[in-house]
Amino acid sequence: MKHLEFSKWTSVTSIQNWRHYEVLNINKKKQFVEMFSVCNKKVKIEVSFKDLQNKKKWQSGWVEIVD
């Protein structure tokens, strides 16, 4: 789980109008990470470890996605 600390992610689809997120907290017991939008730090979401592994939902790093 150490590799998830402060990691950056791109959502394949917009979440609350944003795609680029950074990990803020890791909850090992509940198997999720809390993330914030890089463009609007007030926007916070929770994402399960399983969803982060799904390439159809999330990509590691900040990736440009053209619709």
N, C-alpha and C positions, 0 to 999 in steps of 0.2 A: 504494500500500500504506500510505501515511501515514495514510489515513483509518481504518485498522483498529487503529491503536495505541490501547490502553486502551478500545476500544469495548465496548459491552455487548450481549449477545445472549440470546434466549430460545429454548430448544429446544422444538419442538412436542411432542415426547415426552420423558418423563423419562430422563435419562442418569445412572446411578448415584444414582438417587432425587432428582435435582435438575434444575431447568429453567433457572435464571438463571446465566449465565456472563459472565466478563469476559476480554478478551484479555490474555495475559501476554507472549507472545513471538510474533514473526512469522518464519517460515522461508520466504524468497522462493524459494530454490533448490528446495526440496521441495514448495512450494506448499501449506503448511498453517499454521495458527495453533495455538499452545498456549493453552488457556484454563483458568481455575480457577472453581470454583463459588463464587458470592458468599456462600452460606450456610455452606459448609464449604471453606475455602481449601486443605485437604489434598487435595481431589478435583481432579485435573487431567486434561484430555483433549486430544487432538489432533484438529483438524477441518480437512478440506481446503477450499481456497478455493471449489471447485466446490460442496461441500455447503453452505457459508454462503450461496451464491447461490440455493439451492433453498428457496423459501418453504414447501414442505411439510415441511422439516426444521428450518429456523432463521428467526427473525424478528429484525430489528434492534431494539435497545433492550430494555427489560424490559417484557414484555407479560403481562397476566394471561390465562391459558388455563384455561378451565373444561372439565373432562372430562365 
